[in-house]
Amino acid sequence: MKRLIASLAVCMSGVATAQTQGVSPTEILIGTAQDMSGPIASLSKPTVNGMQMRIDEINAAGGIHGRKLRLIVEDHGYDPKKAVLAAQKMVQQDKIFATVASIGTPTAIAAMPIYEEKNIPHLFPLSGARQMFEPAHRLKWSIFAPYFEQLRAATKYLVKQKGHKKVCTLYQDDDFGLEITRGGEAGLKDMGMAYVEKATFKRGATEFSSQIAKLRAAECDLIVMGTIVRETVGAIATARKLGWNPDFLGSNASHFDVIHRLGKAATNGYYASCTGNVPYADDDAKTVRDWFAAYKAKYGEDPSIMSVFGHQVVTTFANVAQKAGPNLTVDSLVSALETYKQAPDFFGADEIVFTKTNHLGTDRVRVCQIQNERWVPVSQYLIQ
């Protein structure tokens, strides 16, 4: 009788697993929607490399309850319409179990209904928008502090540290830029202050003379930046050419080594909220130096902070899937997420804590600064 019951249990477990899309006795299939050909391809490519490198490490160590991880990468070119098509392909044709680390706010927002309709977990997107975890949904989970909270905390920190009196903002005129400038605005409001001046630009802009002239005329001493890479470098370079040197503060959407590689000395002094450390070959930590060397040996190029994010999201997914148990289903994964806690990693990330009602792993950030063409943390994690 005991043998019969045990056999039935095994059979039932096998049936449950077989009915879970993207999970077989030998593998777990996850997907990621990235910009491999568009304006932020320089961010997506190292992200995918970091993800794949971590997957290879996990698989070499035996996988997750004996299952190997396999990654499907779809290119959306940072186009919301293409992001919807990418989601449909991964869900309907590739039949992924979950989507992990998909990049971009507008692209993620456009694609999320596809995943929700098909009961596909939307995990740890590379976006600081609050829509990544709000409104609450059992399939939506984020590990990156939202842009709003990043700039709310970082703006208050800098104003208190440096005594800024005239804070202004320069931002991309879309949901991304608005979220950042509103975060800075909330931080100022907490201190009884408000922006002295605002300037905007359209996505893809390359000329910032009029915006910088407007902000300079207002005598701004700190500028909150709703920018990514090219716009960050272009705006700061324009100000420096005019001999104007206010402080500039951006989000982790501009906390990239490419900023100081492109902007050189002109970007020294630039601040950004940060959720991890940019890796360098001569990092103080041996674990980071060893990881840096292994990445470069594998891909023939230096890793970036996006490579770090790729490593982090796969690590978190693997940890949660391991916690979910050998009979991996969407329900067991969600149950594991609802009681999940992860310690800070060797890249300097904050701890991650999820509960049934809290699907944001952390809302804390630090402030980092470019010093001698190198990113350096200048604060501890800030409590809101």
C-alpha positions as CSV (number, residue, x, y, z in Angstrom):
1,M,0.0,0.0,0.0
2,K,2.8,2.4,0.9
3,R,4.5,1.7,-2.4
4,L,1.2,2.3,-4.2
5,I,0.7,5.7,-2.5
6,A,4.3,6.7,-3.2
7,S,3.9,5.7,-6.9
8,L,0.7,7.7,-7.2
9,A,2.3,10.8,-5.6
10,V,5.2,10.6,-8.1
11,C,2.7,10.3,-11.0
12,M,0.6,13.2,-9.7
13,S,3.7,15.3,-9.3
14,G,4.7,14.5,-12.9
15,V,1.3,15.4,-14.2
16,A,1.4,18.8,-12.4
17,T,4.8,19.5,-13.8
18,A,3.8,18.5,-17.3
19,Q,0.9,20.9,-17.1
20,T,3.2,23.9,-16.2
21,Q,4.2,25.7,-19.3
22,G,8.0,26.0,-19.7
23,V,8.8,23.4,-17.0
24,S,9.9,19.9,-18.1
25,P,11.7,17.2,-16.1
26,T,15.0,18.5,-17.5
27,E,14.7,22.3,-17.9
28,I,13.1,25.5,-17.0
29,L,12.5,27.9,-19.9
30,I,12.6,31.7,-19.2
31,G,12.4,34.6,-21.6
32,T,13.6,38.1,-21.7
33,A,12.6,41.0,-24.0
34,Q,15.5,43.2,-24.7
35,D,16.6,46.0,-27.1
36,M,19.2,44.3,-29.2
37,S,19.0,46.6,-32.2
38,G,17.6,50.0,-31.0
39,P,18.7,53.0,-29.0
40,I,19.5,51.2,-25.7
41,A,21.1,48.1,-27.3
42,S,24.4,49.1,-25.4
43,L,22.5,48.3,-22.2
44,S,20.7,45.1,-23.3
45,K,23.6,43.3,-24.8
46,P,25.7,43.2,-21.5
47,T,22.5,42.4,-19.6
48,V,22.0,39.3,-21.7
49,N,25.6,38.4,-21.3
50,G,25.4,38.7,-17.6
51,M,22.2,36.6,-17.5
52,Q,23.7,33.8,-19.7
53,M,26.9,33.7,-17.8
54,R,25.0,33.2,-14.5
55,I,22.8,30.6,-16.2
56,D,25.8,28.7,-17.3
57,E,27.2,28.7,-13.8
58,I,24.0,27.5,-12.3
59,N,23.6,24.7,-14.9
60,A,27.2,23.6,-14.4
61,A,26.5,23.3,-10.7
62,G,23.5,21.0,-11.3
63,G,20.7,23.4,-12.1
64,I,17.6,23.9,-10.0
65,H,16.3,20.6,-8.6
66,G,18.0,18.8,-11.4
67,R,16.6,21.1,-14.1
68,K,18.8,23.3,-16.3
69,L,17.8,26.9,-17.1
70,R,17.4,27.9,-20.7
71,L,17.0,31.5,-21.8
72,I,15.0,32.8,-24.8
73,V,16.0,36.4,-25.9
74,E,13.6,38.5,-28.0
75,D,14.5,41.9,-29.5
76,H,11.9,44.6,-29.2
77,G,14.2,47.5,-30.3
78,Y,12.8,49.7,-27.5
79,D,9.5,49.8,-29.4
80,P,6.3,49.1,-27.4
81,K,4.5,47.5,-30.4
82,K,7.4,45.2,-31.0
83,A,7.5,44.4,-27.3
84,V,3.9,43.1,-27.5
85,L,4.9,40.9,-30.5
86,A,8.0,39.6,-28.6
87,A,5.8,38.7,-25.6
88,Q,3.3,36.9,-27.8
89,K,6.0,34.9,-29.4
90,M,7.7,33.9,-26.1
91,V,4.3,33.0,-24.5
92,Q,2.6,31.2,-27.4
93,Q,5.4,29.7,-29.5
94,D,8.4,29.3,-27.2
95,K,6.1,28.6,-24.2
96,I,8.2,30.2,-21.5
97,F,7.6,29.7,-17.8
98,A,8.4,33.3,-16.8
99,T,9.8,36.5,-18.3
100,V,12.8,37.8,-16.4
101,A,14.6,41.2,-16.6
102,S,12.8,42.6,-19.6
103,I,14.1,46.1,-20.3
104,G,12.4,49.4,-20.7
105,T,9.4,51.1,-19.1
106,P,7.2,51.7,-22.1
107,T,8.0,48.3,-23.5
108,A,7.3,46.5,-20.3
109,I,4.0,48.3,-19.7
110,A,2.8,47.5,-23.2
111,A,3.7,43.8,-22.9
112,M,2.5,43.1,-19.3
113,P,-1.2,42.4,-20.3
114,I,0.0,39.5,-22.5
115,Y,1.9,37.9,-19.6
116,E,-0.9,38.4,-17.1
117,E,-3.5,37.0,-19.5
118,K,-1.5,33.8,-19.9
119,N,-0.5,33.4,-16.3
120,I,3.2,34.1,-17.0
121,P,5.2,35.7,-14.1
122,H,6.7,39.1,-15.0
123,L,9.8,39.1,-12.8
124,F,12.4,41.8,-12.0
125,P,12.1,44.0,-15.1
126,L,14.9,46.5,-15.7
127,S,12.8,49.5,-15.1
128,G,12.3,51.8,-12.1
129,A,8.7,52.6,-12.9
130,R,6.2,52.0,-10.2
131,Q,4.0,50.2,-12.8
132,M,6.4,47.3,-12.5
133,F,4.8,46.3,-9.2
134,E,1.7,48.6,-8.9
135,P,-1.2,48.0,-8.9
136,A,-0.5,44.8,-7.0
137,H,-0.7,41.6,-9.0
138,R,0.4,38.1,-8.1
139,L,2.5,37.9,-11.2
140,K,4.3,41.2,-10.9
141,W,7.6,41.5,-8.9
142,S,10.4,44.0,-8.9
143,I,13.8,44.2,-7.2
144,F,14.8,47.7,-8.3
145,A,13.9,50.8,-6.3
146,P,11.5,53.0,-8.4
147,Y,12.7,56.1,-10.0
148,F,10.3,58.2,-8.0
149,E,11.7,57.0,-4.7
150,Q,15.3,57.1,-6.0
151,L,15.1,60.8,-6.8
152,R,13.1,61.6,-3.8
153,A,15.8,60.2,-1.5
154,A,18.8,61.3,-3.5
155,T,17.6,64.9,-4.0
156,K,17.1,65.3,-0.2
157,Y,20.5,63.8,0.5
158,L,22.4,66.1,-1.8
159,V,20.5,69.3,-0.8
160,K,21.2,68.5,2.9
161,Q,24.8,67.6,2.2
162,K,25.7,70.5,-0.1
163,G,23.2,73.2,0.9
164,H,21.7,73.7,-2.6
165,K,19.3,76.7,-2.7
166,K,18.1,76.7,-6.3
167,V,17.1,73.2,-7.6
168,C,16.0,72.8,-11.2
169,T,15.1,69.9,-13.4
170,L,15.9,68.8,-17.0
171,Y,13.9,65.8,-18.2
172,Q,12.8,63.7,-21.2
173,D,9.2,64.7,-21.9
174,D,7.6,61.3,-21.4
175,D,6.6,58.9,-18.6
176,F,10.2,58.0,-17.8
177,G,11.4,61.6,-17.5
178,L,8.2,62.7,-15.6
179,E,8.7,59.9,-13.0
180,I,12.2,61.1,-12.2
181,T,11.4,64.8,-12.1
182,R,8.4,64.1,-9.9
183,G,10.6,62.1,-7.5
184,G,12.9,65.1,-7.1
185,E,9.9,67.4,-6.7
186,A,8.6,65.2,-3.8
187,G,12.0,65.3,-2.1
188,L,12.0,69.1,-2.3
189,K,8.5,69.3,-1.0
190,D,9.6,67.2,2.0
191,M,12.0,70.0,2.8
192,G,9.7,72.9,2.1
193,M,11.3,73.6,-1.3
194,A,10.2,73.5,-5.0
195,Y,11.9,73.6,-8.4
196,V,13.1,77.0,-9.4
197,E,13.0,76.2,-13.1
198,K,12.1,73.3,-15.4
199,A,13.3,72.4,-18.9
200,T,12.3,69.5,-21.1
201,F,13.5,67.7,-24.3
202,K,12.1,65.2,-26.7
203,R,13.3,61.6,-26.8
204,G,16.3,61.4,-29.1
205,A,17.4,65.0,-28.7
206,T,21.1,65.8,-29.3
207,E,21.1,69.6,-28.8
208,F,20.6,71.1,-25.3
209,S,21.8,74.7,-25.7
210,S,18.4,76.3,-25.1
211,Q,17.6,74.2,-22.1
212,I,21.0,74.8,-20.5
213,A,20.7,78.5,-21.2
214,K,17.2,78.6,-19.5
215,L,18.5,76.8,-16.4
216,R,21.6,78.9,-16.2
217,A,19.5,82.1,-16.3
218,A,17.6,80.7,-13.3
219,E,21.0,80.3,-11.4
220,C,20.3,76.7,-10.7
221,D,22.9,75.0,-8.4
222,L,21.5,71.5,-8.7
223,I,19.8,70.0,-11.7
224,V,17.7,66.8,-11.4
225,M,18.2,64.9,-14.6
226,G,15.5,62.7,-16.3
227,T,18.0,61.5,-18.8
228,I,19.7,58.2,-19.8
229,V,23.1,58.1,-21.6
230,R,23.4,60.4,-24.6
231,E,21.3,63.1,-23.1
232,T,23.2,63.0,-19.8
233,V,26.5,63.5,-21.5
234,G,25.2,66.1,-24.0
235,A,23.6,68.3,-21.3
236,I,26.6,68.2,-19.0
237,A,29.1,68.8,-21.8
238,T,27.0,71.8,-23.0
239,A,27.1,73.4,-19.5
240,R,30.8,72.8,-19.1
241,K,31.6,74.4,-22.5
242,L,29.8,77.5,-21.2
243,G,31.9,77.5,-18.1
244,W,28.9,76.7,-15.9
245,N,29.3,74.1,-13.2
246,P,26.2,73.3,-11.2
247,D,25.7,69.8,-9.7
248,F,23.8,67.3,-11.8
249,L,21.9,64.4,-10.3
250,G,20.4,61.5,-12.3
251,S,18.8,58.1,-11.6
252,N,20.3,54.6,-11.9
253,A,19.1,54.9,-15.6
254,S,22.3,56.9,-16.1
255,H,24.5,55.1,-13.6
256,F,26.6,53.5,-16.3
257,D,30.4,53.4,-17.0
258,V,29.6,54.6,-20.5
259,I,28.8,58.0,-19.1
260,H,32.4,58.7,-18.1
261,R,33.8,56.8,-21.1
262,L,31.9,59.1,-23.4
263,G,32.0,62.3,-21.4
264,K,35.5,61.9,-20.0
265,A,36.6,64.6,-17.6
266,A,33.5,66.7,-18.3
267,T,31.3,64.2,-16.4
268,N,33.5,64.2,-13.3
269,G,31.3,65.3,-10.4
270,Y,28.1,63.9,-11.8
271,Y,25.8,62.2,-9.3
272,A,23.3,59.5,-9.8
273,S,21.1,57.3,-7.5
274,C,22.6,53.8,-7.6
275,T,21.4,50.3,-6.7
276,G,24.8,48.5,-7.1
277,N,28.4,49.1,-7.9
278,V,29.8,49.5,-11.4
279,P,32.5,46.8,-11.7
280,Y,36.1,47.6,-12.4
281,A,39.0,45.3,-13.1
282,D,40.9,46.6,-10.1
283,D,37.9,46.5,-7.7
284,D,38.8,46.4,-4.0
285,A,36.8,43.1,-3.7
286,K,38.5,40.0,-5.0
287,T,35.1,38.4,-5.7
288,V,34.3,41.3,-8.1
289,R,37.8,41.2,-9.7
290,D,37.4,37.4,-10.3
291,W,34.0,37.8,-11.7
292,F,35.2,40.7,-14.0
293,A,38.0,38.5,-15.3
294,A,35.8,35.5,-15.9
295,Y,33.3,37.7,-17.8
296,K,36.0,39.3,-20.0
297,A,37.4,35.9,-20.7
298,K,34.0,34.6,-21.8
299,Y,32.9,37.6,-23.9
300,G,36.1,39.4,-24.8
301,E,35.0,42.7,-23.4
302,D,34.6,44.4,-20.0
303,P,31.4,43.9,-18.1
304,S,29.2,46.9,-17.2
305,I,26.6,47.6,-14.4
306,M,24.1,46.0,-16.8
307,S,26.1,42.8,-16.8
308,V,25.8,42.9,-13.0
309,F,22.0,43.4,-13.2
310,G,21.8,40.3,-15.5
311,H,23.7,38.3,-13.0
312,Q,21.5,39.5,-10.1
313,V,18.1,38.9,-11.7
314,V,19.1,35.3,-12.7
315,T,20.5,34.6,-9.2
316,T,17.2,35.9,-7.6
317,F,15.1,33.8,-10.0
318,A,17.1,30.7,-9.4
319,N,17.0,31.2,-5.6
320,V,13.2,31.6,-5.7
321,A,12.7,28.6,-8.0
322,Q,14.9,26.5,-5.7
323,K,12.8,27.6,-2.8
324,A,9.6,26.7,-4.7
325,G,10.6,23.0,-4.6
326,P,10.9,20.2,-7.2
327,N,7.3,20.5,-8.3
328,L,7.7,23.9,-9.9
329,T,4.5,25.7,-10.9
330,V,3.4,29.3,-11.1
331,D,1.6,28.9,-7.8
332,S,4.6,27.4,-6.0
333,L,6.8,30.1,-7.4
334,V,4.4,32.9,-6.2
335,S,4.2,31.2,-2.8
336,A,8.0,31.2,-2.6
337,L,8.2,34.9,-3.6
338,E,5.7,35.8,-0.9
339,T,8.1,34.8,1.9
340,Y,11.4,35.4,0.1
341,K,14.4,37.2,1.6
342,Q,17.9,37.7,0.0
343,A,21.0,39.1,1.6
344,P,23.1,41.8,-0.1
345,D,25.4,40.4,-2.8
346,F,29.0,41.0,-3.5
347,F,28.1,43.8,-6.1
348,G,26.8,46.0,-3.3
349,A,23.1,45.5,-4.0
350,D,20.6,46.1,-1.1
351,E,18.9,43.1,0.6
352,I,15.7,42.0,-1.1
353,V,12.6,41.2,0.9
354,F,9.2,40.2,-0.5
355,T,5.9,39.5,1.2
356,K,2.4,38.7,0.1
357,T,1.5,42.4,0.0
358,N,4.9,43.8,-0.9
359,H,6.1,43.0,-4.4
360,L,8.9,45.5,-4.4
361,G,12.1,44.0,-3.1
362,T,13.6,47.3,-1.9
363,D,12.9,51.0,-2.2
364,R,16.3,52.1,-1.0
365,V,19.2,53.6,-3.0
366,R,22.6,55.1,-2.5
367,V,24.1,58.1,-4.2
368,C,27.1,57.5,-6.4
369,Q,29.4,60.1,-8.1
370,I,31.9,60.1,-11.0
371,Q,35.3,60.8,-9.5
372,N,38.4,60.8,-11.8
373,E,36.3,59.1,-14.5
374,R,35.1,56.3,-12.2
375,W,31.9,55.7,-10.3
376,V,32.2,55.8,-6.5
377,P,29.5,55.3,-3.9
378,V,29.3,58.5,-1.7
379,S,26.4,57.5,0.6
380,Q,25.0,54.5,2.5
381,Y,21.6,53.1,1.5
382,L,19.1,55.9,2.2
383,I,16.0,55.3,4.3
384,Q,13.0,57.1,3.0
